[in-house]
């Protein structure tokens, strides 16, 4: 198994936690990097971010009823975890006590699309999701409407990933990192080596700088 799969499956980068009450009101939110001061927190579970949210609300993990994850981890890691208790310990790391919360696995692109639509002012909208990859897709188009179930209109496979193409080009240019790490450090490293990067692009395009 890829060593990356042995690490937190709640996100390869920029993991975060959000606490929502029974009415859908956001109580607290934090990215893990804000707590551990590690930029993008690659392959790290959102343990400190989750603790921050609980502290803001004055509750403990034992008070949580539902934990939603923005990946269909059963599809990504079939039979990787014996049960939800093992999964939550690996993915989040909180001590939920004897009363285990319900675990809801939201397909990755559905989570992206929902976060865009429900934070918008529109009653109906088309949503385009483009990233490295979801479970099996890299680009999806959705229709969202208040009071209706989201509808996925079209999907493109991981082999058509624009995110993969971007990462490959960044690596070829010598911008070190992995996924978000490349994107996060891109400007800084490009600024330090503008001539070399520009020259490589020019040679690739058959042009001179």
N, C-alpha and C positions, 0 to 999 in steps of 0.2 A: 504493500500500500504506500502511496505517496506520503512522505513524512508530513506534508501539510495537512493531510486528512487526519493525522493523529492529534492535531491541534484543534482549538475551539471551532466548532462548526456553526457558530452563530454569526459568522462573517469573517472574511479573510482580512478585512481592513476596516478601520473606523467603526469599531463596535460601539454600541451605545445601549442605554436603557431608558425606558419611558414608563412612568407610572400613571395609570388612568383609572378614574373611579367608575362606579357603576352607571353613571350617566354619560360617560364618554368624555368627561372633563379631564384635561391634562393637569396632573398634580405636580409632577417634576420630570425633568429630562436632563440627561447628561451624556456626552461622549466619554468613552473610557480615557482618551488622551487628556482630557481636562483634569482627570483625577491622578493618573499615574505619570503625567508629563512626558509620555513617550509618543512622539508624533505618529499619527495614524494607527498606533497600537496593532501592528500587523500580527495576525494569528492569536490575538489575546482575547480571552473571554471578558465580558463587560461586568466583572465582579465589583470593581470599585464604583462604577457608574450606578449599578443596581443598589449598592449600599447607600450611596448618596441619595437616591430617590426615596428609599425607605426612611432615611433619617429626616428628610424634608417633610415627610408625611407623619412622622412619629409612630411608625408601625414596624413590625418585623416581617421577615419572609414567611412566617407561619400564617400571617394574615392575608396572603395573596391567594386569590381564587383561580386565576388563569394566567398562564405564561404563554405568550404568543411569540413565535420565532419566524423571522422572515425568510425561511428556507424550508423546503420539503425535505427534511433530513432523512426521512424513511426512504425516499427515492435516491438521495445522494449516497447514503451509507446504509444499504440494506443489511439488516441483522448485525449492525455495528454495536448496538446497545441492547442489553437484555430487557430493559424496561425503562419507563419514563424517569424513574428515580435515578438510574445510572446516567441517563442522558442529561438530566438537569444538573447533576453534579459536575459532569464534564463540560457542559455548555455554559453554565452560569456560575456555579460554584457556591451558591447560597445554601444555608441549612434551612430547609423548609419544615423540619420537624416531622411529626408523625402524620400530618395531614398534607398529602401531596397535592399540589394544584393541578388543574387540568392543563394539558399541553396542547396548543393549537399550532400546527405547522402550516404556515402560509406560503404558497409557492412564491419564489423570489420576485418574479416580474409582476405578479399580482400585488405584492406588497409595495413595490416601487410605484405602480400605477395608482393604487389606493392612496398612498401618501401624497401624491401630486393632486389628485382630484378632490379629496375631502378637505384639503387645506386651501382649495381655490374658492372663488365666489360664484362659480358657475353651477347651475342646476343640471346641466348636461354637457358632456365634453368628450372629445376623442383624446386619447392619451397614447403617446409614443414613448416606449421604453427602449433605450439602447445602452447596453453595458458590456462588460466582459462576457458574462454568461449567467443564466439562471440555472435551473436544473438541466434542461435540454435545449434551451433557446438562448439566443443572444440579442434578438430584437423582437418586440411584440407591439401590436396595435390593439387598443382597447376602446370600447364604448362604455362610458359611465353615465348614470342618470340617477338622481335622487329617488329613492324608493324602489329601485330596481337592482337586480343582480348584475354585477359587472360582466361584460361579454368580451371575450377575446376574439378579435376579428381575424388576426393573422399572426403567424410566428415564423421566424427564420432560425435555423439551427445554429449550434455553437460553431460549426465550421464556417459560418458567415460572420463571425464576430468582428465588429469594428474595434472593440476593445482589445482583442488579441492582436489585431493589426497595429494598433497604436503602441502597445507594449513591445511588439517585435521591432518596430521602427525606432522606438526610444532606446531599446537595448543595443540595436545596431549602431546608433549614434554615440553610444558609450555612456548613456544616462543610466547609472546603476539603480537597482531597486527591483521591486516585485509588485506589479499591479499599482495600487495607490501610491506606493513608495516612489515609483517612477514619476507619477503625476505630481506628487508633492515636492519632489526635489528637482523636477525638470527645469524650472526657471533659474534656480540658483546655479545648477551645474552648467546650464546653457550659457548663463552670463559669464561663467568663468572660462568657457572654452568656445566663444562664438565663432572664431575663425575655423577651428577644426570641424565643428559641427556643420557650419555653412559649406565648407569645402566638401564634406562627405555627401551632403545633399546635392551639391552641384555635380559631383562626379556621377552620382546615381542617375541624375537627369541628363547627363551628357552636356553640361553647360559649364562655363567658367565663371568664377566670381570676380 
